[in-house]
């Protein structure tokens, strides 16, 4: 089965074609970073309009890609939610329209399930059961995965997601959007001992997280060391280092608890923040050296929003749900708010 995947949940337009026999054939992404950069964050209306502009050219380029040989997909998968309503509607309506025109089934995919399954596109992919840390601009959560589709949320951020906290902290430090890469770059030259930020909610039991307080701590630190309202380059780097160190430590303290609580030895980290190199280095030490387990990630290009993860997650659901193959499945709807725990288990492992 050849599945076209469409991702339009937030600020990147992604499309990809996954073949159940040959694997991922091709994928393309249209980034909106330059569009939202002047605002320091995503503007929903601008995001939706840019999806309209970008999506069909991306799909056409995929269909003409030499790896696809001009073949029509056997099914279409689109991001049904969660995400920005206007952005989701673009991908859903285009996906359903293409499926109707081609006479093939269409299926809505959970955005976070796409992220969760992205590491399974890699060679030597992990198999359930495992613990997944999903960290992006809109979500931060720990999920126990007993099987594909069988998810139990162990803990989540009670306020800002980790990626959102990176964006907001970068903005207050006058670093460019998106905040994750900007803070990581600035932190390279940071003094690791000048500032010590708290590790929120790690002094109490539980797996929930909170990052808004770290953002406030970064703000008060910056205000205390600003001269005429401005920070020098070194102080900016030092605050960036302390902030990144606190976020990554906090995430991995919670990961360690989740692995010990569930008894699993495998951790996967996915989502935009999963590309952070400090997080990856610390996770390797935690899983391999401290716990005797393994950690897996998608390739950096698939940490951020992308069509490949939607195409693969769509194939998993189409493969397991024969009713999704009926002609009646060509309608569409969106779910801007949608819990992973609402999904039906699929009883497949790859």
MIKOLBA-641115 format. One record per residue (C-alpha): residue in three letters; x, y, z; residue number from 1. Coordinates in Angstrom, 2 decimals. Example, Ala and Ser with C-alpha at 12.3 -4.5 7.8 and 13.67 -1.06 7.14 Angstrom:
<rs>
+------+---------+---------+---------+-----+
| type |      px |      py |      pz | seq |
+------+---------+---------+---------+-----+
|  ALA |   12.30 |   -4.50 |    7.80 |   1 |
|  SER |   13.67 |   -1.06 |    7.14 |   2 |
+------+---------+---------+---------+-----+
</rs>
This chain:
<rs>
+------+---------+---------+---------+-----+
| type |      px |      py |      pz | seq |
+------+---------+---------+---------+-----+
|  UNK |    0.00 |    0.00 |    0.00 |   1 |
|  UNK |    1.27 |    3.47 |   -0.92 |   2 |
|  UNK |    0.09 |    6.24 |    1.44 |   3 |
|  UNK |    0.32 |   10.00 |    0.93 |   4 |
|  UNK |    0.76 |   11.75 |    4.28 |   5 |
|  UNK |   -0.15 |   15.41 |    4.85 |   6 |
|  UNK |    0.93 |   17.40 |    7.91 |   7 |
|  UNK |   -0.47 |   20.90 |    8.57 |   8 |
|  UNK |   -1.10 |   21.08 |   12.31 |   9 |
|  UNK |    0.89 |   24.23 |   13.03 |  10 |
|  UNK |    3.61 |   26.13 |   11.19 |  11 |
|  UNK |    5.23 |   23.62 |    8.80 |  12 |
|  UNK |    3.64 |   22.12 |    5.71 |  13 |
|  UNK |    4.79 |   18.54 |    5.22 |  14 |
|  UNK |    3.98 |   15.81 |    2.74 |  15 |
|  UNK |    5.44 |   12.36 |    2.14 |  16 |
|  UNK |    4.75 |    9.04 |    0.45 |  17 |
|  UNK |    5.22 |    5.80 |    2.38 |  18 |
|  UNK |    5.16 |    2.40 |    0.68 |  19 |
|  UNK |    4.45 |   -0.63 |    2.87 |  20 |
|  UNK |    6.87 |   -2.74 |    0.80 |  21 |
|  UNK |    9.63 |   -0.24 |    0.07 |  22 |
|  UNK |    9.41 |    2.07 |    3.09 |  23 |
|  UNK |    9.55 |    5.86 |    2.88 |  24 |
|  UNK |    9.80 |    6.88 |   -0.77 |  25 |
|  UNK |   10.01 |   10.65 |   -0.58 |  26 |
|  UNK |    9.16 |   13.57 |    1.68 |  27 |
|  UNK |    9.11 |   17.34 |    1.39 |  28 |
|  UNK |    8.67 |   20.23 |    3.82 |  29 |
|  UNK |    7.81 |   23.90 |    3.45 |  30 |
|  UNK |    9.01 |   25.77 |    6.52 |  31 |
|  UNK |    7.26 |   28.88 |    7.83 |  32 |
|  UNK |   10.11 |   30.05 |   10.09 |  33 |
|  UNK |   10.79 |   33.24 |    8.13 |  34 |
|  UNK |    7.06 |   34.03 |    8.04 |  35 |
|  UNK |    6.62 |   33.92 |   11.83 |  36 |
|  UNK |   10.09 |   35.12 |   12.87 |  37 |
|  UNK |    9.16 |   38.83 |   13.05 |  38 |
|  UNK |    6.46 |   37.97 |   15.61 |  39 |
|  UNK |    8.57 |   35.67 |   17.80 |  40 |
|  UNK |    5.97 |   32.91 |   17.55 |  41 |
|  UNK |    3.32 |   31.33 |   15.34 |  42 |
|  UNK |    0.49 |   33.53 |   14.05 |  43 |
|  UNK |   -2.39 |   31.06 |   13.40 |  44 |
|  UNK |   -4.04 |   32.94 |   10.53 |  45 |
|  UNK |   -0.74 |   33.40 |    8.69 |  46 |
|  UNK |    0.07 |   29.73 |    9.23 |  47 |
|  UNK |   -3.23 |   28.58 |    7.70 |  48 |
|  UNK |   -2.85 |   30.87 |    4.69 |  49 |
|  UNK |    0.67 |   29.61 |    4.03 |  50 |
|  UNK |   -0.50 |   25.98 |    4.19 |  51 |
|  UNK |   -2.99 |   26.84 |    1.43 |  52 |
|  UNK |   -0.18 |   28.29 |   -0.67 |  53 |
|  UNK |    2.31 |   25.48 |   -0.09 |  54 |
|  UNK |    0.43 |   22.19 |    0.14 |  55 |
|  UNK |   -0.63 |   21.36 |   -3.40 |  56 |
|  UNK |    2.77 |   22.25 |   -4.94 |  57 |
|  UNK |    4.39 |   19.96 |   -2.35 |  58 |
|  UNK |    2.04 |   17.10 |   -3.20 |  59 |
|  UNK |    2.57 |   17.59 |   -6.92 |  60 |
|  UNK |    6.34 |   17.53 |   -6.44 |  61 |
|  UNK |    6.06 |   14.27 |   -4.50 |  62 |
|  UNK |    3.93 |   12.61 |   -7.14 |  63 |
|  UNK |    6.49 |   13.56 |   -9.79 |  64 |
|  UNK |    9.45 |   12.49 |   -7.67 |  65 |
|  UNK |   11.52 |    9.81 |   -9.40 |  66 |
|  UNK |   11.15 |    7.49 |   -6.40 |  67 |
|  UNK |    7.36 |    7.47 |   -6.86 |  68 |
|  UNK |    7.42 |    6.99 |  -10.64 |  69 |
|  UNK |    4.26 |    9.07 |  -11.01 |  70 |
|  UNK |    2.11 |    6.46 |   -9.30 |  71 |
|  UNK |   -1.17 |    7.42 |   -7.66 |  72 |
|  UNK |   -1.32 |    6.75 |   -3.89 |  73 |
|  UNK |   -3.55 |    3.97 |   -2.62 |  74 |
|  UNK |   -4.69 |    6.06 |    0.37 |  75 |
|  UNK |   -4.33 |    9.49 |    1.94 |  76 |
|  UNK |   -3.56 |   10.30 |    5.58 |  77 |
|  UNK |   -3.85 |   13.80 |    7.03 |  78 |
|  UNK |   -3.26 |   15.27 |   10.47 |  79 |
|  UNK |   -6.66 |   15.38 |   12.14 |  80 |
|  UNK |   -5.43 |   16.93 |   15.39 |  81 |
|  UNK |   -4.43 |   18.20 |   17.80 |  82 |
|  UNK |   -3.29 |   21.55 |   16.44 |  83 |
|  UNK |   -4.44 |   24.94 |   15.18 |  84 |
|  UNK |   -7.98 |   24.66 |   13.80 |  85 |
|  UNK |   -7.39 |   26.73 |   10.68 |  86 |
|  UNK |   -4.18 |   24.94 |    9.83 |  87 |
|  UNK |   -5.73 |   21.52 |   10.39 |  88 |
|  UNK |   -8.66 |   22.37 |    8.12 |  89 |
|  UNK |   -6.32 |   23.03 |    5.20 |  90 |
|  UNK |   -4.66 |   19.62 |    5.36 |  91 |
|  UNK |   -7.92 |   17.81 |    6.10 |  92 |
|  UNK |   -9.85 |   19.37 |    3.23 |  93 |
|  UNK |   -7.03 |   18.93 |    0.71 |  94 |
|  UNK |   -6.42 |   15.34 |    1.82 |  95 |
|  UNK |  -10.11 |   14.41 |    1.62 |  96 |
|  UNK |  -10.49 |   16.13 |   -1.76 |  97 |
|  UNK |   -7.54 |   14.30 |   -3.26 |  98 |
|  UNK |   -8.81 |   10.98 |   -1.92 |  99 |
|  UNK |  -12.26 |   11.64 |   -3.37 | 100 |
|  UNK |  -10.79 |   12.53 |   -6.75 | 101 |
|  UNK |   -8.57 |    9.47 |   -6.81 | 102 |
|  UNK |  -11.23 |    7.16 |   -5.43 | 103 |
|  UNK |   -9.09 |    5.99 |   -2.51 | 104 |
|  UNK |   -9.67 |    5.94 |    1.27 | 105 |
|  UNK |   -8.62 |    8.77 |    3.54 | 106 |
|  UNK |   -7.84 |    8.61 |    7.25 | 107 |
|  UNK |   -7.22 |   11.22 |    9.95 | 108 |
|  UNK |   -4.08 |   10.77 |   12.06 | 109 |
|  UNK |   -3.27 |   11.93 |   15.59 | 110 |
|  UNK |   -0.36 |   14.37 |   15.36 | 111 |
|  UNK |    1.34 |   13.10 |   18.52 | 112 |
|  UNK |    0.96 |    9.48 |   17.41 | 113 |
|  UNK |    2.84 |   10.53 |   14.30 | 114 |
|  UNK |    5.69 |   11.90 |   16.43 | 115 |
|  UNK |    5.62 |    8.82 |   18.63 | 116 |
|  UNK |    5.94 |    6.48 |   15.64 | 117 |
|  UNK |    8.57 |    8.56 |   13.79 | 118 |
|  UNK |   11.51 |    6.59 |   15.29 | 119 |
|  UNK |   10.01 |    3.44 |   13.76 | 120 |
|  UNK |   10.93 |    4.81 |   10.32 | 121 |
|  UNK |   14.62 |    4.40 |   11.19 | 122 |
|  UNK |   16.81 |    1.28 |   10.73 | 123 |
|  UNK |   16.88 |   -0.95 |   13.81 | 124 |
|  UNK |   13.65 |    0.64 |   15.03 | 125 |
|  UNK |   12.52 |    0.00 |   18.61 | 126 |
|  UNK |    9.55 |   -2.25 |   19.35 | 127 |
|  UNK |    6.99 |   -1.81 |   22.12 | 128 |
|  UNK |    6.77 |   -1.83 |   25.02 | 129 |
|  UNK |    8.67 |    1.39 |   25.74 | 130 |
|  UNK |    8.36 |    4.84 |   27.27 | 131 |
|  UNK |    8.08 |    7.82 |   24.91 | 132 |
|  UNK |    9.02 |   11.40 |   25.75 | 133 |
|  UNK |    7.14 |   13.64 |   23.32 | 134 |
|  UNK |    8.48 |   17.19 |   23.50 | 135 |
|  UNK |    7.53 |   19.90 |   21.04 | 136 |
|  UNK |    6.35 |   23.48 |   20.87 | 137 |
|  UNK |    2.81 |   22.53 |   21.79 | 138 |
|  UNK |    3.16 |   19.37 |   23.87 | 139 |
|  UNK |    5.37 |   17.79 |   26.52 | 140 |
|  UNK |    4.33 |   14.39 |   27.81 | 141 |
|  UNK |    5.55 |   10.99 |   28.91 | 142 |
|  UNK |    3.67 |    8.07 |   27.40 | 143 |
|  UNK |    3.81 |    4.36 |   28.14 | 144 |
|  UNK |    3.47 |    2.43 |   24.88 | 145 |
|  UNK |    2.40 |   -1.19 |   25.34 | 146 |
|  UNK |    1.63 |   -1.59 |   21.62 | 147 |
|  UNK |    1.10 |    0.70 |   18.66 | 148 |
|  UNK |   -2.15 |    2.47 |   19.43 | 149 |
|  UNK |   -2.17 |    1.43 |   23.09 | 150 |
|  UNK |   -1.01 |    4.51 |   24.99 | 151 |
|  UNK |   -1.12 |    5.57 |   28.61 | 152 |
|  UNK |   -0.13 |    9.13 |   29.48 | 153 |
|  UNK |    2.12 |    9.02 |   32.54 | 154 |
|  UNK |    2.69 |   12.74 |   32.89 | 155 |
|  UNK |    2.43 |   16.00 |   30.99 | 156 |
|  UNK |    3.30 |   19.66 |   31.27 | 157 |
|  UNK |    0.81 |   21.56 |   33.40 | 158 |
|  UNK |    1.50 |   24.85 |   31.59 | 159 |
|  UNK |    4.02 |   25.75 |   28.88 | 160 |
|  UNK |    5.38 |   22.89 |   26.81 | 161 |
|  UNK |    9.17 |   22.64 |   26.72 | 162 |
|  UNK |    9.36 |   23.95 |   23.16 | 163 |
|  UNK |    7.07 |   26.85 |   23.99 | 164 |
|  UNK |    9.28 |   27.73 |   26.97 | 165 |
|  UNK |   12.33 |   27.71 |   24.67 | 166 |
|  UNK |   10.57 |   30.08 |   22.26 | 167 |
|  UNK |    9.46 |   32.50 |   24.98 | 168 |
|  UNK |   12.84 |   32.52 |   26.69 | 169 |
|  UNK |   14.63 |   33.13 |   23.40 | 170 |
|  UNK |   12.34 |   36.09 |   22.75 | 171 |
|  UNK |   13.11 |   37.69 |   26.13 | 172 |
|  UNK |   16.84 |   37.17 |   25.44 | 173 |
|  UNK |   16.41 |   38.86 |   22.02 | 174 |
|  UNK |   17.35 |   35.63 |   20.24 | 175 |
|  UNK |   15.60 |   34.70 |   16.98 | 176 |
|  UNK |   12.64 |   32.36 |   16.56 | 177 |
|  UNK |   12.50 |   29.36 |   16.79 | 178 |
|  UNK |   13.86 |   29.42 |   20.31 | 179 |
|  UNK |   15.23 |   25.88 |   20.62 | 180 |
|  UNK |   18.01 |   26.15 |   18.03 | 181 |
|  UNK |   18.75 |   29.77 |   19.03 | 182 |
|  UNK |   19.21 |   28.97 |   22.71 | 183 |
|  UNK |   21.26 |   25.87 |   21.92 | 184 |
|  UNK |   23.57 |   27.93 |   19.71 | 185 |
|  UNK |   23.96 |   30.69 |   22.28 | 186 |
|  UNK |   24.55 |   28.15 |   25.06 | 187 |
|  UNK |   27.68 |   26.81 |   23.33 | 188 |
|  UNK |   29.62 |   29.80 |   24.70 | 189 |
|  UNK |   27.83 |   29.87 |   28.05 | 190 |
|  UNK |   29.51 |   29.56 |   31.45 | 191 |
|  UNK |   28.13 |   26.34 |   32.99 | 192 |
|  UNK |   28.49 |   27.53 |   36.60 | 193 |
|  UNK |   27.57 |   31.22 |   36.53 | 194 |
|  UNK |   23.81 |   30.71 |   36.86 | 195 |
|  UNK |   21.96 |   27.80 |   38.44 | 196 |
|  UNK |   18.30 |   27.47 |   37.47 | 197 |
|  UNK |   15.78 |   25.29 |   39.37 | 198 |
|  UNK |   14.59 |   21.89 |   38.14 | 199 |
|  UNK |   10.83 |   22.41 |   38.57 | 200 |
|  UNK |    8.64 |   19.70 |   40.12 | 201 |
|  UNK |   11.54 |   17.29 |   40.56 | 202 |
|  UNK |   11.50 |   17.63 |   44.36 | 203 |
|  UNK |    8.13 |   15.89 |   44.60 | 204 |
|  UNK |    6.68 |   12.58 |   43.38 | 205 |
|  UNK |    4.97 |   12.29 |   40.03 | 206 |
|  UNK |    5.69 |   12.64 |   36.32 | 207 |
|  UNK |    3.94 |   15.92 |   35.49 | 208 |
|  UNK |    6.09 |   18.84 |   34.38 | 209 |
|  UNK |    6.05 |   22.63 |   34.49 | 210 |
|  UNK |    8.21 |   25.05 |   32.53 | 211 |
|  UNK |    6.53 |   28.44 |   32.94 | 212 |
|  UNK |    8.44 |   29.04 |   36.16 | 213 |
|  UNK |   11.77 |   28.51 |   34.39 | 214 |
|  UNK |   10.77 |   31.12 |   31.84 | 215 |
|  UNK |   10.03 |   33.55 |   34.69 | 216 |
|  UNK |   13.33 |   32.67 |   36.38 | 217 |
|  UNK |   15.16 |   33.44 |   33.12 | 218 |
|  UNK |   13.31 |   36.77 |   32.89 | 219 |
|  UNK |   14.20 |   37.89 |   36.42 | 220 |
|  UNK |   17.81 |   36.79 |   35.92 | 221 |
|  UNK |   18.02 |   38.78 |   32.70 | 222 |
|  UNK |   16.49 |   41.85 |   34.31 | 223 |
|  UNK |   18.94 |   41.67 |   37.21 | 224 |
|  UNK |   21.97 |   41.62 |   34.91 | 225 |
|  UNK |   20.82 |   43.97 |   32.16 | 226 |
|  UNK |   22.62 |   47.27 |   31.64 | 227 |
|  UNK |   20.31 |   50.01 |   30.37 | 228 |
|  UNK |   17.82 |   47.31 |   29.46 | 229 |
|  UNK |   20.26 |   45.20 |   27.44 | 230 |
|  UNK |   22.27 |   42.05 |   28.08 | 231 |
|  UNK |   25.84 |   41.64 |   26.92 | 232 |
|  UNK |   26.63 |   38.68 |   24.70 | 233 |
|  UNK |   28.29 |   36.63 |   27.43 | 234 |
|  UNK |   25.42 |   37.03 |   29.90 | 235 |
|  UNK |   22.95 |   36.03 |   27.19 | 236 |
|  UNK |   25.01 |   32.90 |   26.55 | 237 |
|  UNK |   25.23 |   32.12 |   30.27 | 238 |
|  UNK |   21.47 |   32.41 |   30.76 | 239 |
|  UNK |   20.86 |   30.31 |   27.64 | 240 |
|  UNK |   23.15 |   27.59 |   29.01 | 241 |
|  UNK |   21.50 |   27.59 |   32.43 | 242 |
|  UNK |   18.01 |   27.49 |   30.93 | 243 |
|  UNK |   18.78 |   24.66 |   28.51 | 244 |
|  UNK |   20.55 |   22.71 |   31.24 | 245 |
|  UNK |   17.55 |   23.03 |   33.57 | 246 |
|  UNK |   15.02 |   21.98 |   30.91 | 247 |
|  UNK |   17.00 |   18.95 |   29.76 | 248 |
|  UNK |   17.76 |   17.87 |   33.34 | 249 |
|  UNK |   14.10 |   18.17 |   34.28 | 250 |
|  UNK |   12.95 |   16.14 |   31.28 | 251 |
|  UNK |   15.41 |   13.34 |   31.98 | 252 |
|  UNK |   14.73 |   13.19 |   35.70 | 253 |
|  UNK |   11.11 |   12.54 |   34.74 | 254 |
|  UNK |   12.17 |   10.01 |   32.09 | 255 |
|  UNK |   14.21 |    8.09 |   34.65 | 256 |
|  UNK |   11.22 |    7.96 |   36.99 | 257 |
|  UNK |    8.95 |    6.78 |   34.17 | 258 |
|  UNK |   11.32 |    3.99 |   33.16 | 259 |
|  UNK |   11.71 |    2.85 |   36.76 | 260 |
|  UNK |    7.97 |    3.06 |   37.37 | 261 |
|  UNK |    7.05 |    0.99 |   34.31 | 262 |
|  UNK |   10.03 |   -1.35 |   34.37 | 263 |
|  UNK |   10.73 |   -0.70 |   30.67 | 264 |
|  UNK |   14.30 |   -0.42 |   29.40 | 265 |
|  UNK |   13.61 |    1.44 |   26.15 | 266 |
|  UNK |   13.06 |    5.19 |   25.83 | 267 |
|  UNK |   12.20 |    7.06 |   22.67 | 268 |
|  UNK |   12.40 |   10.84 |   22.42 | 269 |
|  UNK |   10.47 |   12.57 |   19.65 | 270 |
|  UNK |    9.21 |   16.03 |   18.77 | 271 |
|  UNK |   11.09 |   19.22 |   17.94 | 272 |
|  UNK |   12.93 |   19.45 |   21.28 | 273 |
|  UNK |   14.15 |   15.90 |   20.65 | 274 |
|  UNK |   16.70 |   17.35 |   18.23 | 275 |
|  UNK |   18.45 |   19.15 |   21.12 | 276 |
|  UNK |   21.98 |   17.76 |   21.29 | 277 |
|  UNK |   22.41 |   18.26 |   25.04 | 278 |
|  UNK |   19.19 |   16.33 |   25.65 | 279 |
|  UNK |   20.42 |   13.50 |   23.43 | 280 |
|  UNK |   23.80 |   13.30 |   25.14 | 281 |
|  UNK |   22.25 |   13.20 |   28.61 | 282 |
|  UNK |   19.63 |   10.64 |   27.51 | 283 |
|  UNK |   22.35 |    8.33 |   26.19 | 284 |
|  UNK |   24.17 |    8.46 |   29.53 | 285 |
|  UNK |   20.95 |    7.89 |   31.46 | 286 |
|  UNK |   19.64 |    4.98 |   29.41 | 287 |
|  UNK |   22.81 |    3.14 |   28.45 | 288 |
|  UNK |   25.14 |    3.80 |   31.38 | 289 |
|  UNK |   22.81 |    4.28 |   34.35 | 290 |
|  UNK |   19.84 |    2.04 |   33.50 | 291 |
|  UNK |   21.31 |   -0.48 |   31.09 | 292 |
|  UNK |   18.71 |    0.29 |   28.43 | 293 |
|  UNK |   18.52 |    2.03 |   25.07 | 294 |
|  UNK |   17.30 |    5.36 |   23.73 | 295 |
|  UNK |   15.98 |    5.97 |   20.20 | 296 |
|  UNK |   15.18 |    9.10 |   18.18 | 297 |
|  UNK |   13.92 |    9.91 |   14.73 | 298 |
|  UNK |   16.45 |   11.56 |   12.42 | 299 |
|  UNK |   16.64 |   15.35 |   13.05 | 300 |
|  UNK |   14.51 |   16.11 |    9.98 | 301 |
|  UNK |   11.70 |   14.01 |   11.47 | 302 |
|  UNK |   11.86 |   15.53 |   14.95 | 303 |
|  UNK |    9.99 |   18.60 |   13.76 | 304 |
|  UNK |    6.56 |   18.33 |   12.12 | 305 |
|  UNK |    6.74 |   16.35 |    8.87 | 306 |
|  UNK |    4.63 |   14.38 |    6.43 | 307 |
|  UNK |    6.62 |   11.14 |    6.77 | 308 |
|  UNK |    5.39 |   10.45 |   10.28 | 309 |
|  UNK |    1.78 |   11.07 |    9.20 | 310 |
|  UNK |    2.11 |    8.78 |    6.18 | 311 |
|  UNK |    3.56 |    6.00 |    8.35 | 312 |
|  UNK |    1.02 |    6.41 |   11.17 | 313 |
|  UNK |   -1.74 |    6.48 |    8.54 | 314 |
|  UNK |   -0.47 |    3.24 |    7.03 | 315 |
|  UNK |   -0.40 |    1.59 |   10.47 | 316 |
|  UNK |   -4.05 |    2.46 |   11.05 | 317 |
|  UNK |   -5.18 |    1.56 |    7.53 | 318 |
|  UNK |   -3.30 |   -1.73 |    7.77 | 319 |
|  UNK |   -5.05 |   -2.64 |   11.03 | 320 |
|  UNK |   -8.52 |   -1.20 |   10.41 | 321 |
|  UNK |  -10.21 |   -2.76 |    7.41 | 322 |
|  UNK |  -13.26 |   -0.52 |    7.85 | 323 |
|  UNK |  -11.06 |    2.48 |    7.03 | 324 |
|  UNK |  -10.69 |    1.10 |    3.51 | 325 |
|  UNK |  -14.33 |    1.58 |    2.60 | 326 |
|  UNK |  -15.43 |    4.28 |    0.21 | 327 |
|  UNK |  -17.47 |    5.79 |    3.02 | 328 |
|  UNK |  -14.26 |    6.84 |    4.78 | 329 |
|  UNK |  -13.68 |    9.81 |    2.48 | 330 |
|  UNK |  -15.19 |   12.45 |    4.73 | 331 |
|  UNK |  -13.05 |   14.55 |    7.04 | 332 |
|  UNK |  -13.11 |   16.30 |   10.36 | 333 |
|  UNK |  -10.58 |   17.90 |   12.70 | 334 |
|  UNK |   -9.92 |   17.65 |   16.44 | 335 |
|  UNK |   -7.92 |   20.65 |   17.68 | 336 |
|  UNK |   -7.94 |   19.00 |   21.14 | 337 |
|  UNK |   -7.49 |   15.25 |   21.17 | 338 |
|  UNK |   -5.99 |   12.92 |   23.77 | 339 |
|  UNK |   -3.70 |   10.08 |   22.73 | 340 |
|  UNK |   -5.55 |    7.84 |   25.15 | 341 |
|  UNK |   -8.68 |    8.09 |   23.00 | 342 |
|  UNK |   -7.04 |    6.14 |   20.17 | 343 |
|  UNK |   -7.90 |    2.49 |   19.57 | 344 |
|  UNK |   -5.10 |   -0.09 |   19.93 | 345 |
|  UNK |   -3.93 |   -1.68 |   16.70 | 346 |
|  UNK |   -2.18 |   -4.82 |   17.96 | 347 |
|  UNK |    0.73 |   -4.49 |   15.56 | 348 |
|  UNK |    4.39 |   -3.88 |   16.45 | 349 |
|  UNK |    5.93 |   -2.65 |   13.21 | 350 |
+------+---------+---------+---------+-----+
</rs>
